[in-house]
Amino acid sequence: MSEYDAVGVREAPPIGQNIAVDVDGLTKIYDGRAVLDRLSLQIGQGEFVAILGPSGTGKTTLLRILSGLEAHDGGKVTVPKVRSVVFQEPRLVPSQRVWRNVVIANGRSGAARRAAIAALEEVGLKEKVEAWPLALSGGEAQRVALARALIREPGLLLLDEPFAALDALTRIRMHSLVLQLWRVHRPSVLLITHDVDEAILLSDRVLVLSDGKVRLDISIDQDRPRDRSAPWFADLRRKLLDQLGVVEKT
Ligand SMILES: Nc1ncnc2c1ncn2[C@@H]1O[C@H](COP(=O)(O)OP(=O)(O)OP(=O)(O)O)[C@@H](O)[C@H]1O
C-alpha cells in the first residue's frame, strides 16, 4: 500500500520521492466565496514550513483539509498517510490520566503504557504519567498534545497556533522542544502562526497566505538556534511584516 493518501481524490498523482505534501490548484468555497483559491503548495519530506497570514485568509481551512477533517471543492491534495494535528488548545480527555491521553486510540495494554511513558519522557513529562489533565499547566498540557501527536510517527505534523495561548517564557521553551522533537522524528511540519518571529526562528520556509493564495514563499537557509538580533533576522521580519501590511514602530 502506498505511504501516501490522496484526500478526497480517487487517484494520487505520481509525486517525487522527496515531496511529502503536494497541493495543486486547491479551492475551498464557503457561502459562495473562495476561501482558498487555486492554491498550490509543495512541502518536502522532513521540511518545516510556517504559514503566516491575516486573520480569515484560510490558514486553518488549509490545515483542516490537509489533516482530512475538511473536504475541498477543487484541486488535488496528496499528503502522507499518517498525519497528526496539534491545536491551540491541547484537547485532552479530562477523565483519562495523562498517559492514557497519549495512547487514547491504542487501548490499555502494557505495551501502550510503556510507549506512552517513553513519549512523555521525550517531552519532559515523566513525572506526570499518572496525573489528570486538569492538574497540568498550559505548557505541560501542550507537551502532552505533542507527545500524543508524535507517538503515531506522522509523516506530516500540522500545528495550528500551538503556542499562542502560552506565556512568553513557556513559548520559548516549547520552541526548543519542537525543534528537538522534529530533529528526532523528522516529520514534515506545517505550522500556522501569527507570530512572525516564531516563524523565522523555527522554519525552513515561511509562506504568507492572503486572499486564498500563497503570496510569498521564502526559504530560510540559516543554522538553528537563530539569533533574533541578527541583521538578516530583522530584514526578513520587516519583509514579512510589510507583506502582512503591518507597519513597525521604532
Ligand atoms: N465551516 C465554515 N463555514 C463557513 N465559513 C467558514 C467555515 N470555516 C471557516 N469559514 C470562513 O472561511 C474563512 C477562513 O477561515 P480560517 O479559519 O481558515 O482563517 P484563518 O486564516 O485560519 O483565520 P485566523 O488567523 O483568524 O485563525 C473565514 O472567513 C471564515 O469565516
The ligand as a Tripos MOL2 file, in Angstrom:
@<TRIPOS>MOLECULE
LIG
   31    33     1     0     0
SMALL
NO_CHARGES

@<TRIPOS>ATOM
      1 N1        -17.3990   25.9890    8.4270 N.pl3     1 LIG1
      2 C1        -17.3850   27.1980    7.8640 C.ar      1 LIG1
      3 N2        -18.4950   27.7260    7.2910 N.ar      1 LIG1
      4 C2        -18.4770   28.9340    6.6990 C.ar      1 LIG1
      5 N3        -17.3920   29.7350    6.6500 N.ar      1 LIG1
      6 C3        -16.2680   29.2780    7.2220 C.ar      1 LIG1
      7 C4        -16.1950   27.9950    7.8600 C.ar      1 LIG1
      8 N4        -14.9350   27.8110    8.3250 N.ar      1 LIG1
      9 C5        -14.2470   28.9340    8.0060 C.ar      1 LIG1
     10 N5        -15.0380   29.8110    7.3400 N.ar      1 LIG1
     11 C6        -14.6320   31.1130    6.8220 C.3       1 LIG1
     12 O1        -13.5070   30.9250    5.9910 O.3       1 LIG1
     13 C7        -12.5840   31.9900    6.1600 C.3       1 LIG1
     14 C8        -11.2200   31.4370    6.5200 C.3       1 LIG1
     15 O2        -11.2690   30.8810    7.8250 O.3       1 LIG1
     16 P1         -9.9760   30.2710    8.5190 P.3       1 LIG1
     17 O3        -10.3490   29.8700    9.8920 O.co2     1 LIG1
     18 O4         -9.4050   29.2250    7.6230 O.co2     1 LIG1
     19 O5         -8.9980   31.5210    8.5310 O.3       1 LIG1
     20 P2         -7.6100   31.7400    9.2750 P.3       1 LIG1
     21 O6         -6.6870   32.3230    8.2700 O.co2     1 LIG1
     22 O7         -7.1770   30.4580    9.9240 O.co2     1 LIG1
     23 O8         -8.0040   32.8100   10.3710 O.3       1 LIG1
     24 P3         -7.3680   33.1120   11.8440 P.3       1 LIG1
     25 O9         -5.9860   33.5980   11.5820 O.co2     1 LIG1
     26 O10        -8.2540   34.1860   12.3850 O.co2     1 LIG1
     27 O11        -7.4090   31.8330   12.6130 O.co2     1 LIG1
     28 C9        -13.1730   32.9190    7.2020 C.3       1 LIG1
     29 O12       -13.8170   33.9810    6.5480 O.3       1 LIG1
     30 C10       -14.1700   32.0540    7.9270 C.3       1 LIG1
     31 O13       -15.2340   32.8060    8.4390 O.3       1 LIG1
@<TRIPOS>BOND
     1     1     2 1
     2     2     3 ar
     3     2     7 ar
     4     3     4 ar
     5     4     5 ar
     6     5     6 ar
     7     6     7 ar
     8     6    10 ar
     9     7     8 ar
    10     8     9 ar
    11     9    10 ar
    12    10    11 1
    13    11    12 1
    14    11    30 1
    15    12    13 1
    16    13    14 1
    17    13    28 1
    18    14    15 1
    19    15    16 1
    20    16    17 2
    21    16    18 1
    22    16    19 1
    23    19    20 1
    24    20    21 2
    25    20    22 1
    26    20    23 1
    27    23    24 1
    28    24    25 2
    29    24    26 1
    30    24    27 1
    31    28    29 1
    32    28    30 1
    33    30    31 1
@<TRIPOS>SUBSTRUCTURE
     1 LIG1         1 GROUP 0 **** ****
